[in-house]
Each structure stands twice: as structure tokens, then as C-alpha cells.
Amino acid sequence: MTFSGARLRVARSFHGLTQRELADKVSVANSLIAAFENGVKQPSDEIREALCATLRVEEPYFDVAHTDEFQEAESNFRRRITASGKTKRQVLARATMFGMVIDRLRTFGEFPPFNFPSFPAKTLGDVEGIAERCRYHWGLGIDAPIGDVASVAENAGAVILNVDIGTAEKVDAFSRFGQNSVIVLNTEKDSPSRTLFSLAHEIGHGVLHQHASARSMPLDLKETEADYFAGAFLLPRDAFAADFLANRALDWEGLLDMKRYWRVSLQAMLHRAHQLRLIDAAEYRLRFKKLSVWGWRKEEPEEPAPEQPVLFGEAMQRAYADYRKRPADLAKELGWTRDIFESTTGVLIPDGGDTKLSLVGRRPLRIS
């Protein structure tokens, strides 16, 4: 019987456990857990059962020769600099587990091919033009808001998951572009305009930082470039400037009107206006002071309707429609317990009965 050390490492990190903590829970030496993960030793049947019970997986979970384990060097964490090593490992593990679901769903139907252009920036100033090139590449034009940013990313081959990953103070979003291209958006903050910017930020990573030379850049520079891309992608220079200067942003009602049109936060629009020299530093600081006084730095008014990614849901529905694979069946085939599947995907597995996928409020829908 085979045993995947990589999958042990992923499951352990998924639960936020160190090797020592896991060793204590299954009553073995810390060095033995390391040996299992490195493939030096294989656990006895009894220890394997203990690992399954502790990590809440079934034995078939470990019976996989190869695991596409997401690595930090190839991944992107929004607000990554402030995140601890433990937090990053846990997010990587969650994303790896989601990738396992995607791999399984690929056996039931194709996903859109990868279509993120690679445009590395030589200077920060290059990012402005790169954002415009991406709008042309995806047929979006450069004179209006993007109607559905999630569909842009999904049509380009990135599977998006909106899920509460419990790390809102450290990681707002995560992405990885490769064998499985995924974007995980943390919904804990419950701010659609912030989530939209995070999505555009991750799209920026997919465009700017695909290759090894870009991945080896300093973290703060990568984040700065992705932030610049998000602003330029969502608020194209000429159209946004014309709108801002057309007497619509001289008061707060004008800014709120612009927010309703562009669906981007007041803070992001003010930052973009300052970046394009539409307002000076004094006005920029004054506006942000007002936001703080009104409590709008944490919770803005006039939030847009949240975007709903569809690619993952459609793949789940296809698995059921064509192969009668319910979420419970997929969990069993992956060797996952019910709670692991629900935590990873945001999909509830109810007690008995066939279900359709619901990614809204984690509510299962009965099949008629």
C-alpha cells in the first residue's frame, strides 16, 4: 500500500498543525512524522489509521503517487508580507486541496484553456500600459468599467473560489498560475468592492509574475506592481480621469456616484486619482481623513453587488448531470470526510438526498 508524504504534509498544514503537534496527537516521535512526509518511512496500519482520525481524512486520501502541492515561490498572497509562515502554509494547503477537487472535476469535462498573457514589467511605469494591453487582449476596451471581472479571469482559465478562509487580517486573496490556475478570494471581510480589487490584484500577478524571474522579485515590489495593475485595470487612465474631472468628484456625492458606476471603492478611486495627479497630496490626505472620521475606511457605503464566479459551480453541476457525482461522492473519491470537503469548497453536504451546488451562503439546493 502506497503512502503519500506530500499529502500528509498538506493535511497537517491544512489543520494548522506543526509536525510536533501532529506527533503528539498520534503518539509518535516528531522525527517519525518528518520521515513519513519525506518518504523515508511509511506508517504502520495502526499509525495510518490514527493519522486519518486526527486529520479527518479517509485512508484512500494517502494512496496517490503524485500530488500537485502548491509551493510558496509560485504562489501569491495578497497582504503576504504581514502573514506569518504558519498562515501562509495553511492557505497553501487549502489551495492545494482545492486543486485536488479541480483535478477530479477535470475528469468529467474540460475547463477553459489558460489565456493569461505574460507581460513582465521592467519598471513600475510599464504596468499602466500592460493593464491596457490586457483589456485589449480580453476584448474589454479601455473606456468603461468591466462588467464582470470574475468572468474575465475564469474565461482565461483561472478557477475562482469565494470562501471564508479565516485569515482576513493577514491574507485577503491567494492565487497560483500553473498546472492548476486558481484564485481564492477571502469573503470574511464581506466587502464586494474590496474583493473586486483583490481579484484584479491577483489577475495582475497572473499577467506580471508568471515566470521564474518575476517570481524571484522582492515581495513588496510584486505587491506594488499587482496593486498598480488592479487600479489601472479597473480604472483605465483616460476614461477614469475624464469622469473624475467632469465635475463629478468635486464632492462626496460625486465620488459615490462614480463608485456606483465603476464599482471600485472610494479609497481605491482616491488612490488612483492621486496616482494620476488628478488631486494633490494635500487633498488626498484630507479626503482620507474624512473617510476615517466617518468610519468609511472600514465600511464604505454604496457597495456594489458581489460578483459570483460560476466555473467551479458549473463543473460541479456537470459532474452530477453527466456522471451522477454528488458532492458526497466526490468527497469519498478524494478520501475526504464531509467537513474537509465543506471547509475546502464552501459546498455543504446535507444529511441524505441528492444536492445541487450552492456557493451562496453555503446553502445546498435540492435536485428536483
C-alpha positions in Angstrom: 0.0 0.0 0.0 1.4 3.4 -1.0 1.6 6.4 1.2 2.0 10.0 0.1 4.1 12.0 2.4 3.2 15.2 0.4 -0.5 14.6 1.2 0.3 14.1 4.9 2.1 17.4 4.9 -0.8 19.1 3.1 -3.4 17.7 5.5 -1.3 18.7 8.5 -0.8 22.2 7.3 -4.5 22.4 6.4 -5.3 22.0 10.1 -2.5 24.4 11.1 -0.5 21.7 12.9 3.2 21.5 13.3 5.0 18.2 13.0 5.4 18.1 16.7 1.8 18.8 17.4 0.7 16.1 15.0 3.2 13.7 16.5 1.7 14.4 20.0 -1.8 13.8 18.8 -1.0 10.3 17.3 1.6 9.4 20.0 4.7 9.0 17.8 8.1 10.7 17.8 8.3 14.0 16.0 11.1 12.6 13.8 8.7 9.9 12.6 6.3 12.4 11.2 9.1 14.1 9.3 10.2 10.7 8.0 6.7 10.0 6.7 6.4 13.3 5.0 9.9 13.0 3.3 9.1 9.5 2.1 11.8 7.9 4.2 9.4 5.7 6.1 5.8 4.5 5.7 3.5 4.4 8.7 2.1 1.1 10.1 -1.5 0.4 9.6 -2.3 1.5 13.1 -0.4 4.8 12.8 -2.0 5.4 9.4 -5.5 5.0 11.0 -4.5 7.4 13.7 -3.4 9.9 11.2 -6.7 9.6 9.3 -8.7 10.1 12.5 -6.7 13.1 13.6 -6.6 14.8 10.2 -10.2 13.8 9.3 -9.4 12.1 6.1 -10.0 8.6 4.9 -7.3 6.1 4.0 -7.6 6.5 0.2 -6.5 10.1 0.6 -2.9 8.9 1.1 -3.0 6.5 -1.8 -1.8 8.9 -4.6 1.5 8.7 -6.3 1.7 12.4 -7.3 0.3 15.5 -5.6 0.3 18.9 -7.2 1.4 20.6 -4.0 1.3 24.4 -4.2 4.6 26.0 -3.3 5.1 29.4 -1.8 7.6 30.5 -4.5 5.0 30.0 -7.3 2.1 31.5 -5.3 0.8 34.9 -4.5 -0.7 36.1 -1.2 -2.4 39.5 -1.0 -1.0 41.2 2.1 1.6 38.4 2.1 4.3 40.5 3.9 2.3 40.6 7.1 1.2 37.0 7.0 3.0 34.5 9.3 4.7 31.4 7.9 2.0 29.3 9.6 -0.8 31.3 7.9 0.8 31.0 4.5 1.4 27.3 4.9 -2.3 26.9 5.9 -3.5 28.9 2.9 -1.2 26.9 0.5 -2.6 23.7 1.9 -6.2 24.9 1.5 -5.5 25.9 -2.1 -3.7 22.6 -2.8 -6.8 20.8 -1.5 -9.0 22.9 -3.8 -6.7 22.0 -6.7 -7.3 18.3 -5.9 -11.1 18.9 -6.4 -10.4 20.7 -9.7 -8.2 17.8 -10.9 -11.0 15.4 -10.1 -13.6 17.6 -11.9 -11.4 17.7 -15.0 -12.1 14.0 -15.5 -15.8 15.0 -16.0 -15.2 17.8 -18.5 -12.8 20.4 -19.8 -12.1 23.8 -18.3 -11.2 26.9 -20.4 -7.6 26.9 -21.6 -5.1 29.1 -19.9 -5.2 32.5 -21.5 -3.3 34.9 -19.3 -0.8 36.9 -21.3 2.7 37.2 -19.9 3.8 40.8 -19.7 6.6 41.3 -17.2 7.2 45.0 -16.2 10.7 46.4 -16.4 9.6 49.5 -14.4 6.5 50.3 -12.4 5.5 52.8 -15.0 5.2 49.9 -17.5 2.2 48.5 -15.6 -0.1 51.2 -16.8 0.4 50.2 -20.4 0.3 46.5 -19.5 -3.2 46.9 -17.9 -4.4 48.5 -21.1 -2.9 45.7 -23.2 -4.7 43.2 -21.1 -8.0 44.9 -21.6 -7.4 44.8 -25.4 -6.3 41.1 -25.1 -9.5 40.1 -23.5 -11.7 42.4 -25.7 -12.7 44.7 -22.9 -11.9 48.1 -24.4 -10.4 50.9 -22.3 -13.2 53.4 -21.9 -15.7 51.8 -19.5 -16.0 49.6 -16.4 -15.6 45.9 -16.7 -19.0 44.3 -16.3 -17.9 41.1 -14.7 -14.2 40.8 -13.7 -14.7 37.2 -12.4 -15.8 36.0 -15.8 -12.7 37.6 -17.4 -10.5 35.6 -15.1 -12.5 32.4 -15.5 -12.7 32.6 -19.2 -8.9 32.9 -19.2 -8.6 29.6 -17.3 -8.4 30.6 -13.6 -10.9 28.8 -11.3 -12.1 31.2 -8.6 -13.3 30.2 -5.2 -15.1 32.6 -2.8 -14.7 31.1 0.6 -14.1 32.3 4.2 -10.6 31.0 4.9 -10.4 32.7 8.3 -7.4 34.9 7.6 -8.9 38.3 6.7 -6.4 40.2 8.8 -3.4 38.5 7.1 -4.5 37.2 3.6 -7.3 38.8 1.6 -6.7 36.6 -1.5 -4.4 33.9 -2.9 -3.5 32.9 -6.5 -1.4 30.4 -8.3 -0.9 30.1 -12.0 0.3 26.7 -13.3 -0.9 23.2 -13.7 -4.0 24.3 -11.8 -4.6 28.0 -12.0 -6.7 29.1 -9.1 -7.7 32.3 -7.3 -9.1 32.1 -3.8 -10.9 35.2 -2.5 -11.4 35.5 1.2 -15.0 36.5 1.8 -14.6 37.1 5.6 -14.4 40.9 5.1 -17.7 40.9 3.2 -16.8 44.0 1.1 -17.6 43.5 -2.6 -15.6 46.5 -3.7 -12.5 45.3 -1.8 -13.0 41.7 -3.1 -13.2 43.1 -6.6 -9.9 44.9 -6.2 -8.3 41.8 -4.7 -9.5 39.8 -7.8 -7.9 42.4 -10.1 -4.8 42.3 -8.0 -4.5 38.5 -8.4 -5.1 38.9 -12.2 -2.2 41.2 -12.1 0.0 38.6 -10.6 -1.1 36.2 -13.3 -0.1 38.6 -16.0 3.1 40.2 -14.5 4.6 37.3 -12.5 4.2 34.0 -14.4 7.8 33.2 -14.9 10.6 32.3 -12.5 12.5 35.6 -13.0 9.3 37.5 -11.9 8.6 35.1 -9.0 12.0 35.8 -7.6 11.3 39.6 -7.3 11.2 41.2 -3.8 7.8 40.6 -2.3 7.0 44.3 -1.7 7.7 45.1 -5.4 5.4 42.2 -6.6 2.6 43.5 -4.4 3.2 47.1 -5.5 3.0 46.1 -9.2 -0.1 44.0 -8.7 -1.8 46.8 -6.8 -0.9 49.3 -9.6 -2.2 46.8 -12.2 -5.5 46.4 -10.3 -6.1 50.2 -10.2 -5.2 50.7 -13.9 -7.2 47.6 -15.0 -10.4 48.6 -13.1 -10.0 52.4 -13.7 -8.4 52.9 -17.1 -6.4 56.1 -17.2 -8.2 58.3 -19.8 -11.8 57.3 -19.1 -11.4 57.5 -15.3 -9.6 60.9 -15.5 -12.3 62.3 -17.8 -15.0 61.1 -15.4 -13.2 62.4 -12.3 -12.6 65.8 -13.8 -16.1 66.2 -15.3 -17.4 67.9 -12.1 -18.5 64.6 -10.7 -15.8 64.2 -8.0 -15.9 67.7 -6.5 -18.0 66.5 -3.6 -18.7 63.2 -1.9 -21.9 62.6 -3.7 -20.0 62.8 -6.9 -17.5 60.2 -5.7 -20.3 57.9 -4.6 -21.9 58.3 -8.0 -18.6 57.3 -9.5 -18.4 54.3 -7.2 -21.8 53.1 -8.4 -20.6 53.4 -12.0 -17.1 51.9 -11.6 -17.9 49.5 -8.7 -14.5 50.3 -7.1 -14.1 51.6 -3.5 -13.8 55.3 -2.7 -10.3 54.6 -1.3 -9.1 52.9 -4.5 -10.5 55.7 -6.6 -8.8 58.4 -4.5 -5.6 56.5 -4.7 -5.9 56.2 -8.4 -6.8 60.0 -8.7 -3.6 60.8 -6.7 -1.6 58.4 -8.8 -2.7 60.1 -12.0 -2.1 63.6 -10.4 -5.8 64.5 -10.6 -5.6 65.6 -6.9 -2.5 66.7 -5.0 -1.2 65.2 -1.8 -2.9 67.7 0.5 -6.4 66.9 -1.0 -5.6 63.2 -0.9 -4.8 63.3 2.8 -7.8 65.5 3.5 -10.2 63.0 1.8 -8.8 60.1 3.6 -9.1 61.9 6.9 -12.8 62.4 6.2 -13.1 58.7 5.4 -11.6 57.9 8.8 -13.9 60.3 10.7 -17.0 58.8 9.1 -15.8 55.2 9.6 -15.7 54.6 5.9 -12.1 53.3 5.9 -13.5 50.0 7.3 -17.0 50.0 5.9 -17.9 52.1 2.9 -21.5 52.9 1.7 -22.9 52.1 -1.7 -21.2 48.7 -2.0 -21.8 47.0 -5.4 -23.5 43.6 -5.7 -20.9 40.9 -5.2 -19.7 39.0 -8.3 -20.4 35.3 -8.4 -17.8 33.1 -10.0 -19.5 30.3 -12.0 -16.8 28.0 -13.4 -16.4 25.8 -10.3 -20.2 25.6 -9.8 -20.8 24.7 -13.4 -18.1 21.9 -13.2 -19.8 20.5 -10.1 -23.2 20.6 -11.8 -21.7 18.9 -14.9 -20.3 16.1 -12.7 -23.8 15.4 -11.4 -25.7 15.9 -14.6 -23.4 13.7 -16.7 -22.0 11.3 -14.2 -24.4 11.5 -11.2 -21.5 12.5 -9.0 -22.8 14.4 -5.9 -20.6 16.4 -3.6 -20.7 13.4 -1.2 -19.4 11.1 -3.9 -16.6 13.5 -4.8 -15.6 13.7 -1.1 -15.5 9.9 -0.9 -13.4 9.6 -4.0 -10.9 12.2 -2.7 -10.7 10.3 0.6 -12.1 13.3 2.5 -14.5 13.5 5.3 -17.6 15.7 4.9 -16.3 18.6 6.9 -13.0 18.7 5.0 -14.9 18.9 1.7 -17.2 21.6 3.1 -14.4 23.7 4.5 -12.3 23.5 1.3 -15.0 24.2 -1.2 -17.7 26.1 0.7 -20.2 23.4 -0.5 -22.5 21.9 2.1 -23.1 18.1 2.0 -26.5 17.7 3.7 -27.7 14.6 5.5 -29.0 12.4 2.8 -30.6 13.3 -0.6 -29.1 14.5 -3.8 -27.9 18.1 -4.0 -27.0 20.7 -6.4 -24.2 23.1 -5.7 -24.7 26.3 -3.9 -21.9 28.8 -3.4 -24.1 31.4 -2.0 -24.3 31.4 1.8 -23.2 27.7 1.7 -26.8 26.6 1.3 -27.4 23.3 -0.5 -30.1 23.1 -3.2 -32.2 20.0 -3.7 -32.4 18.4 -7.1 -35.9 18.4 -8.4 
